[in-house]
Structure formats: C-alpha cells, structure tokens
Amino acid sequence: MKWTDVLELAIALSEAHPEVDPRQIRFTDLHRWVIALPQFDDDPKRSGEKILEAIQQTWIDEL
C-alpha cells in the first residue's frame, strides 16, 4: 500500500487497532501506525498533514 491508498490504509488500521477511536488519534501516532503496517510499501517521508487527515477521516467514516 502507498500513501494514496487511503481507504485500504484506513481499513488496515481499523483491523490492527480496533480499540482506538480514530477521532482521538494524534497524527504522530497515525503516521507511526501506517508505516508499521506489513502491507505498507512507500516512503515514510512522503506523507503530510493532508494525507493523514484523509486517512483519519476515512477511518472515522468506515466505523
């Protein structure tokens, strides 16, 4: 997965962290969790606030 795979990342994060309320997550934690996903295969430095916001919002929407 790449940073642009927002839906897939949100689903994977939801499955990896079912106890987490995505409305309460800090972007530093979100970034760390994304790059720790086994399916993630992108440059960790390519993310920014907008992409993290999109992942977070998609995670919220999926709940």
Secondary structure, 3 states (H helix, E strand, C coil): CCCCCHHHHHHHHHHHCCCCCHHHCCHHHHHHHHHHCCCCCCCHHHCCHHHHHHHHHHHHHHC
